[in-house]
Amino acid sequence: MRSLPSLGGLRGRLPERPVLPVPVPLSAYVVDCGVYVDGARLPGRWSHTDAVEEVRRRGDGFVWIGLHEPDEEQIQGVADTFGLHELAVEDAVHAHQRPKLERYDNTLFMVLKTVRYIQNASPDAANEIVESGEIMVFLGRDFVVTVRHGNHSGLAAVRRELEGDGDKLKVGPAAVLYSIADHVVDNYLDVTDHIEDDIDSMEALVFQPRSRVSADQIYLMKREVLELRRAVMPLAVPLRRLAEGYTPLIPEQVRSYFRDVDDHLTEVSERVMNFDELLTTLVNAVLAKITLQQNSDMRKLASWVAIISVPTMVVGVYGMNFDHMPELHWRYGYPMVISVIIVVCLTLYRIFRRNEWL
């Protein structure tokens, strides 16, 4: 994550002794709630109402509250406090949204899909490769509200990194949105690296002689790549809007960093498209390999049928109940017939072997 410029000269000074709130227990769905002023987090534990009152009383800083899978009743108090639009709140509760960016009055609402690579013993033994989740971000002048869905989409590391770099926090809520987007796209890069290794292993296995690779295994990988593609592709337009000055909530000095995130996303998008094309090629290769194997099996069956038909035909002819047949009462008739059968069968066998049917 790249450093943002310092805006320390544009911020007011902190009071010498800030009034600390009375400690309040966080709800199960509230992961964390912090007040940030002049690039530093104020000490103490805050409720969302006390936090926003403190920030607006000072006229400086912002609130960052993180929620995890709240229901409609749980999120309603936060929505009323920060003035969140009801349509965006509904999307944040029910999840399963495409990556998007929407503007409601003085609030931005952004949806990002998160992904996590599931380690398996081998790609051909996997039932699931990519696990997805969601992060919804409400961005205002003096607040950031993040709503997470999924167990792997935690933002604790992002918060710790930001709290360790006061220059970024001085920029305001836009720095939080940038850090979250950068974190999500970095995870995309990590997942694509793992998937690329799996596809390389599967490709080597497909073209290995006498290997047994089912098309179902490749279809599973193709389905997981499609899930990754649904997370990556729609995010390009929102990032480009943020980089081009879609809203004054994103300062000029932050927009260039969103362009950097967009560049990384473009790299991921190109790799995902290549994965899809390569997997399609592997599916066609497996189907062609199966067809060749079936043709080979059919040729072997046809060869053995032709060889077996010789004694079957001779025995069938001499099994007919006729009194007058050539060599029927001849002393050497039986040895001659057996010899003819053996010679014909061996001749057919050598012909089929020479033509690589057997």
MARFI-522102 format. One record per residue (C-alpha): residue in three letters; x, y, z. Coordinates in Angstrom, 3 decimals. Layout:
<numis>
("Ala", (X, Y, Z))
...
</numis>
This chain:
<numis>
("Met", (0.000, 0.000, 0.000))
("Arg", (1.474, 3.352, -1.007))
("Ser", (1.794, 6.295, 1.346))
("Leu", (-0.485, 9.267, 0.992))
("Pro", (0.689, 12.833, 1.372))
("Ser", (0.526, 14.525, 4.719))
("Leu", (-2.144, 17.114, 5.310))
("Gly", (-0.987, 17.960, 8.808))
("Gly", (-0.769, 21.630, 8.019))
("Leu", (-4.450, 21.795, 7.102))
("Arg", (-5.768, 20.257, 10.315))
("Gly", (-6.619, 21.898, 13.591))
("Arg", (-4.828, 21.063, 16.800))
("Leu", (-6.209, 18.570, 19.282))
("Pro", (-7.386, 19.824, 22.649))
("Glu", (-4.794, 19.212, 25.299))
("Arg", (-7.069, 16.874, 27.251))
("Pro", (-9.821, 15.330, 25.144))
("Val", (-12.951, 14.280, 26.959))
("Leu", (-12.982, 10.490, 27.001))
("Pro", (-16.278, 8.659, 26.572))
("Val", (-17.597, 6.238, 29.124))
("Pro", (-16.586, 2.723, 27.983))
("Val", (-19.456, 1.006, 26.234))
("Pro", (-19.666, -2.671, 25.251))
("Leu", (-19.585, -3.288, 21.525))
("Ser", (-22.448, -5.296, 20.094))
("Ala", (-21.818, -8.663, 18.482))
("Tyr", (-22.272, -7.173, 15.014))
("Val", (-20.083, -4.108, 15.728))
("Val", (-16.489, -5.156, 15.121))
("Asp", (-14.867, -1.834, 15.989))
("Cys", (-15.709, 1.855, 16.316))
("Gly", (-12.958, 4.453, 16.339))
("Val", (-12.662, 8.228, 16.278))
("Tyr", (-9.711, 9.636, 14.313))
("Val", (-8.567, 13.227, 14.692))
("Asp", (-5.432, 14.758, 13.181))
("Gly", (-4.126, 11.346, 12.072))
("Ala", (-4.495, 9.627, 15.458))
("Arg", (-7.139, 7.480, 17.082))
("Leu", (-8.686, 8.916, 20.194))
("Pro", (-8.423, 6.565, 23.180))
("Gly", (-11.426, 4.827, 24.682))
("Arg", (-14.344, 2.807, 23.398))
("Trp", (-17.116, 4.630, 21.605))
("Ser", (-20.674, 3.996, 20.615))
("His", (-21.568, 5.224, 17.151))
("Thr", (-23.717, 8.051, 18.568))
("Asp", (-21.018, 9.289, 20.967))
("Ala", (-18.389, 9.012, 18.247))
("Val", (-20.209, 11.135, 15.688))
("Glu", (-21.173, 13.695, 18.344))
("Glu", (-17.525, 14.031, 19.361))
("Val", (-16.339, 14.509, 15.774))
("Arg", (-19.010, 17.074, 14.943))
("Arg", (-18.438, 18.923, 18.202))
("Arg", (-14.766, 19.286, 17.293))
("Gly", (-15.476, 20.060, 13.650))
("Asp", (-12.526, 17.846, 12.716))
("Gly", (-11.718, 14.152, 12.240))
("Phe", (-13.956, 11.255, 11.287))
("Val", (-15.565, 8.077, 12.625))
("Trp", (-14.870, 4.590, 11.308))
("Ile", (-17.307, 1.929, 12.438))
("Gly", (-17.082, -1.657, 11.216))
("Leu", (-20.096, -3.990, 11.167))
("His", (-20.237, -7.714, 10.450))
("Glu", (-23.380, -9.182, 8.888))
("Pro", (-25.938, -6.993, 10.717))
("Asp", (-29.651, -7.503, 10.208))
("Glu", (-32.118, -4.732, 9.417))
("Glu", (-32.899, -3.971, 13.049))
("Gln", (-29.243, -3.866, 14.078))
("Ile", (-28.116, -1.540, 11.305))
("Gln", (-31.046, 0.841, 11.589))
("Gly", (-29.577, 2.797, 14.517))
("Val", (-26.323, 3.323, 12.625))
("Ala", (-28.234, 4.322, 9.490))
("Asp", (-30.270, 6.913, 11.410))
("Thr", (-27.183, 8.342, 13.101))
("Phe", (-25.199, 8.816, 9.883))
("Gly", (-28.150, 9.501, 7.568))
("Leu", (-27.604, 6.504, 5.299))
("His", (-29.995, 6.040, 2.391))
("Glu", (-32.543, 3.270, 2.887))
("Leu", (-31.862, 1.633, -0.483))
("Ala", (-28.139, 1.385, 0.236))
("Val", (-28.883, 0.074, 3.733))
("Glu", (-31.103, -2.625, 2.242))
("Asp", (-28.303, -3.674, -0.116))
("Ala", (-25.827, -3.761, 2.773))
("Val", (-28.049, -6.047, 4.840))
("His", (-29.043, -8.539, 2.164))
("Ala", (-25.644, -8.619, 0.399))
("His", (-25.159, -10.644, -2.823))
("Gln", (-24.524, -7.435, -4.749))
("Arg", (-22.325, -6.782, -7.771))
("Pro", (-19.357, -4.452, -7.248))
("Lys", (-20.691, -0.941, -7.755))
("Leu", (-20.446, 2.710, -6.734))
("Glu", (-23.519, 4.832, -5.996))
("Arg", (-23.971, 8.376, -4.731))
("Tyr", (-26.778, 9.353, -2.370))
("Asp", (-26.801, 13.071, -1.543))
("Asn", (-23.564, 13.599, 0.410))
("Thr", (-22.810, 9.897, 0.878))
("Leu", (-21.018, 7.377, -1.289))
("Phe", (-21.954, 3.694, -1.234))
("Met", (-19.440, 1.224, -2.661))
("Val", (-19.636, -2.561, -2.887))
("Leu", (-16.507, -4.702, -3.231))
("Lys", (-16.391, -8.471, -3.612))
("Thr", (-13.741, -10.225, -1.563))
("Val", (-12.188, -13.563, -2.488))
("Arg", (-10.102, -16.139, -0.668))
("Tyr", (-8.184, -19.078, -2.096))
("Ile", (-9.016, -22.417, -0.472))
("Gln", (-5.958, -24.624, -0.236))
("Asn", (-6.505, -28.188, -1.504))
("Ala", (-4.261, -31.215, -1.721))
("Ser", (-4.439, -31.041, -5.521))
("Pro", (-6.623, -29.215, -8.058))
("Asp", (-8.150, -32.490, -9.272))
("Ala", (-9.361, -33.335, -5.744))
("Ala", (-10.942, -29.946, -4.940))
("Asn", (-14.620, -29.258, -4.382))
("Glu", (-14.180, -25.491, -3.967))
("Ile", (-11.249, -23.269, -4.836))
("Val", (-12.454, -19.678, -4.411))
("Glu", (-14.582, -18.448, -1.508))
("Ser", (-16.233, -15.059, -1.938))
("Gly", (-17.547, -12.423, 0.429))
("Glu", (-18.505, -8.744, 0.336))
("Ile", (-17.523, -5.408, 1.836))
("Met", (-19.936, -2.474, 1.674))
("Val", (-18.535, 0.988, 2.405))
("Phe", (-20.588, 4.063, 3.288))
("Leu", (-18.426, 7.167, 2.921))
("Gly", (-19.374, 10.610, 4.220))
("Arg", (-17.618, 13.840, 5.017))
("Asp", (-16.813, 12.748, 8.558))
("Phe", (-17.516, 9.016, 8.709))
("Val", (-16.838, 5.628, 7.182))
("Val", (-19.179, 2.700, 7.816))
("Thr", (-18.008, -0.718, 6.599))
("Val", (-20.341, -3.708, 6.468))
("Arg", (-18.736, -7.101, 5.920))
("His", (-20.259, -10.381, 4.790))
("Gly", (-18.149, -13.522, 5.000))
("Asn", (-15.634, -14.809, 7.508))
("His", (-12.520, -14.071, 5.445))
("Ser", (-13.150, -10.387, 4.674))
("Gly", (-11.764, -8.915, 7.898))
("Leu", (-10.346, -5.384, 7.897))
("Ala", (-8.439, -5.526, 11.185))
("Ala", (-5.081, -5.557, 9.374))
("Val", (-6.107, -2.554, 7.255))
("Arg", (-7.177, -0.637, 10.355))
("Arg", (-3.924, -1.446, 12.179))
("Glu", (-1.845, -0.352, 9.191))
("Leu", (-3.726, 2.917, 8.887))
("Glu", (-3.479, 3.597, 12.618))
("Gly", (0.273, 3.130, 12.311))
("Asp", (0.508, 5.789, 9.603))
("Gly", (-0.897, 9.119, 10.768))
("Asp", (-0.262, 10.812, 7.407))
("Lys", (-2.811, 8.570, 5.733))
("Leu", (-5.406, 9.101, 8.425))
("Lys", (-4.999, 12.876, 8.131))
("Val", (-6.393, 12.673, 4.610))
("Gly", (-9.745, 11.624, 6.069))
("Pro", (-12.363, 8.996, 5.180))
("Ala", (-11.162, 8.811, 1.551))
("Ala", (-7.901, 7.249, 2.764))
("Val", (-9.896, 4.459, 4.426))
("Leu", (-11.796, 3.746, 1.216))
("Tyr", (-8.545, 3.679, -0.761))
("Ser", (-6.894, 1.335, 1.754))
("Ile", (-9.851, -1.058, 1.647))
("Ala", (-9.919, -1.090, -2.167))
("Asp", (-6.161, -1.612, -2.298))
("His", (-6.423, -4.472, 0.215))
("Val", (-9.183, -6.185, -1.764))
("Val", (-7.338, -5.918, -5.091))
("Asp", (-4.114, -7.190, -3.492))
("Asn", (-6.082, -10.270, -2.401))
("Tyr", (-7.223, -10.679, -6.019))
("Leu", (-3.582, -10.800, -7.084))
("Asp", (-2.785, -13.394, -4.433))
("Val", (-5.714, -15.596, -5.463))
("Thr", (-4.804, -15.374, -9.156))
("Asp", (-1.252, -16.497, -8.331))
("His", (-2.597, -19.630, -6.621))
("Ile", (-5.060, -20.350, -9.415))
("Glu", (-2.317, -19.954, -12.004))
("Asp", (-0.257, -22.603, -10.190))
("Asp", (-3.266, -24.948, -10.155))
("Ile", (-3.930, -24.437, -13.855))
("Asp", (-0.273, -25.065, -14.697))
("Ser", (-0.410, -28.354, -12.753))
("Met", (-3.638, -29.346, -14.474))
("Glu", (-2.221, -28.465, -17.890))
("Ala", (0.834, -30.653, -17.295))
("Leu", (-1.437, -33.485, -16.201))
("Val", (-3.699, -33.169, -19.249))
("Phe", (-0.821, -33.545, -21.714))
("Gln", (0.976, -36.220, -19.751))
("Pro", (0.884, -39.596, -21.598))
("Arg", (-1.651, -42.084, -20.269))
("Ser", (-2.956, -39.556, -17.740))
("Arg", (-6.551, -39.681, -16.578))
("Val", (-8.016, -36.177, -16.246))
("Ser", (-11.758, -35.776, -16.079))
("Ala", (-13.415, -32.865, -17.837))
("Asp", (-15.395, -32.361, -14.606))
("Gln", (-12.196, -31.271, -12.835))
("Ile", (-11.532, -28.607, -15.451))
("Tyr", (-15.150, -27.455, -15.399))
("Leu", (-14.844, -26.998, -11.617))
("Met", (-11.778, -24.826, -12.109))
("Lys", (-13.550, -22.906, -14.879))
("Arg", (-16.529, -22.288, -12.580))
("Glu", (-14.262, -20.952, -9.827))
("Val", (-12.487, -18.682, -12.296))
("Leu", (-15.905, -17.408, -13.355))
("Glu", (-16.685, -16.558, -9.727))
("Leu", (-13.426, -14.636, -9.516))
("Arg", (-14.272, -12.872, -12.768))
("Arg", (-17.620, -11.727, -11.356))
("Ala", (-15.759, -10.110, -8.478))
("Val", (-13.057, -8.460, -10.572))
("Met", (-14.613, -7.211, -13.809))
("Pro", (-17.446, -4.978, -12.492))
("Leu", (-15.071, -3.194, -10.092))
("Ala", (-13.191, -1.446, -12.903))
("Val", (-15.860, 1.209, -13.534))
("Pro", (-16.224, 2.277, -9.847))
("Leu", (-12.447, 2.611, -9.434))
("Arg", (-12.183, 4.632, -12.614))
("Arg", (-14.930, 6.976, -11.422))
("Leu", (-13.153, 7.541, -8.110))
("Ala", (-9.915, 8.266, -9.947))
("Glu", (-11.600, 10.755, -12.290))
("Gly", (-13.238, 12.960, -9.643))
("Tyr", (-16.675, 11.382, -9.433))
("Thr", (-17.322, 13.110, -6.094))
("Pro", (-15.726, 15.857, -3.995))
("Leu", (-15.590, 13.366, -1.111))
("Ile", (-12.421, 12.017, -2.771))
("Pro", (-9.691, 14.699, -2.593))
("Glu", (-7.429, 15.299, -5.561))
("Gln", (-4.346, 13.843, -3.836))
("Val", (-6.150, 10.510, -3.294))
("Arg", (-7.422, 10.075, -6.849))
("Ser", (-3.996, 9.160, -8.229))
("Tyr", (-3.839, 6.291, -5.739))
("Phe", (-7.151, 4.963, -6.978))
("Arg", (-5.617, 5.000, -10.467))
("Asp", (-2.849, 2.799, -9.111))
("Val", (-5.419, 0.368, -7.707))
("Asp", (-7.206, 0.422, -11.065))
("Asp", (-3.938, -0.529, -12.793))
("His", (-3.560, -3.530, -10.487))
("Leu", (-7.165, -4.493, -11.153))
("Thr", (-6.517, -4.332, -14.898))
("Glu", (-3.650, -6.761, -14.457))
("Val", (-5.912, -9.145, -12.545))
("Ser", (-8.644, -8.825, -15.189))
("Glu", (-6.265, -9.735, -17.997))
("Arg", (-4.979, -12.759, -16.101))
("Val", (-8.496, -13.959, -15.312))
("Met", (-9.490, -13.682, -18.980))
("Asn", (-6.394, -15.678, -19.941))
("Phe", (-7.339, -18.315, -17.354))
("Asp", (-10.776, -18.649, -18.906))
("Glu", (-9.361, -19.056, -22.406))
("Leu", (-6.726, -21.550, -21.243))
("Leu", (-9.305, -23.649, -19.393))
("Thr", (-11.496, -23.697, -22.493))
("Thr", (-8.481, -24.985, -24.441))
("Leu", (-7.841, -27.640, -21.786))
("Val", (-11.474, -28.769, -21.927))
("Asn", (-11.203, -29.152, -25.705))
("Ala", (-7.907, -31.020, -25.285))
("Val", (-9.438, -33.427, -22.761))
("Leu", (-12.456, -34.040, -24.994))
("Ala", (-10.163, -34.673, -27.974))
("Lys", (-8.078, -37.019, -25.846))
("Ile", (-11.187, -38.906, -24.759))
("Thr", (-12.329, -39.143, -28.392))
("Leu", (-8.965, -40.520, -29.480))
("Gln", (-9.043, -43.032, -26.644))
("Gln", (-12.530, -44.130, -27.627))
("Asn", (-11.463, -44.501, -31.257))
("Ser", (-8.489, -46.571, -30.162))
("Asp", (-10.724, -48.790, -28.050))
("Met", (-13.175, -49.212, -30.910))
("Arg", (-10.370, -50.253, -33.272))
("Lys", (-9.158, -52.826, -30.778))
("Leu", (-12.650, -54.207, -30.362))
("Ala", (-13.173, -54.310, -34.128))
("Ser", (-9.832, -56.106, -34.615))
("Trp", (-10.600, -58.796, -32.061))
("Val", (-14.109, -59.215, -33.470))
("Ala", (-12.637, -59.744, -36.932))
("Ile", (-10.144, -62.318, -35.615))
("Ile", (-12.768, -64.191, -33.595))
("Ser", (-15.187, -64.196, -36.537))
("Val", (-12.868, -66.518, -38.523))
("Pro", (-13.174, -69.610, -36.263))
("Thr", (-16.804, -68.703, -35.588))
("Met", (-17.609, -68.759, -39.308))
("Val", (-15.707, -72.002, -39.991))
("Val", (-17.181, -73.788, -37.003))
("Gly", (-20.631, -72.533, -38.000))
("Val", (-20.272, -73.909, -41.519))
("Tyr", (-19.033, -77.313, -40.421))
("Gly", (-21.635, -77.465, -37.712))
("Met", (-24.403, -77.784, -40.304))
("Asn", (-25.983, -81.248, -40.592))
("Phe", (-25.204, -82.161, -44.218))
("Asp", (-24.048, -85.622, -45.350))
("His", (-22.077, -84.449, -48.359))
("Met", (-19.509, -81.759, -47.383))
("Pro", (-15.849, -81.390, -48.520))
("Glu", (-13.358, -83.137, -46.264))
("Leu", (-16.156, -84.154, -43.899))
("His", (-15.132, -87.826, -43.895))
("Trp", (-11.485, -87.183, -44.759))
("Arg", (-8.936, -88.444, -42.234))
("Tyr", (-6.990, -85.145, -42.150))
("Gly", (-10.003, -82.852, -42.447))
("Tyr", (-10.021, -81.722, -38.809))
("Pro", (-6.282, -80.906, -38.587))
("Met", (-6.506, -79.025, -41.867))
("Val", (-9.469, -76.898, -40.731))
("Ile", (-7.734, -76.042, -37.419))
("Ser", (-4.553, -75.140, -39.272))
("Val", (-6.426, -72.863, -41.675))
("Ile", (-8.161, -71.114, -38.744))
("Ile", (-4.859, -70.520, -36.936))
("Val", (-3.098, -69.234, -40.051))
("Val", (-5.929, -66.827, -40.930))
("Cys", (-6.193, -65.546, -37.347))
("Leu", (-2.435, -64.976, -37.068))
("Thr", (-2.419, -63.194, -40.434))
("Leu", (-5.207, -60.851, -39.332))
("Tyr", (-3.435, -60.232, -36.015))
("Arg", (-0.192, -59.237, -37.766))
("Ile", (-2.087, -56.929, -40.150))
("Phe", (-3.884, -55.158, -37.269))
("Arg", (-0.659, -54.824, -35.304))
("Arg", (1.138, -53.333, -38.277))
("Asn", (-1.658, -50.764, -38.672))
("Glu", (-1.533, -50.009, -34.916))
("Trp", (-5.043, -51.212, -34.277))
("Leu", (-3.801, -53.628, -31.640))
</numis>
